[in-house]
């Protein structure tokens, strides 16, 4: 498994709808995908985003300006960056409270990080 596009929390950026919409060249398709993301976020996370909230994103490890609006202040991302970690799997406090809460809805992310820890 490659970790090149793995978010700190274990999400696979290359499967993330926000990342996929960002990478799409057709602006009409991109707008439709972003509208679908709004519904997905509401159903999956209970968050009511507006279209303006669904910003372009090149993954939470990007140093560029294209980062999903919610990612800028994500406590998991901020913590991992402060500790200079490749992912949360490399943290001595794994699984912390922030991750435990996150993993309630993102079981696959936990499995990815667990696999990394197992192979360390």
PyMOL commands that set and color helices and strands:
alter all, ss='L'
color gray80, all
select helices_A, chain A and resi 13-15+17-23+27-45+51-53+69-71+75-82+88-90+97-103+107-118
alter helices_A, ss='H'
color red, helices_A
deselect
rebuild
show_as cartoon
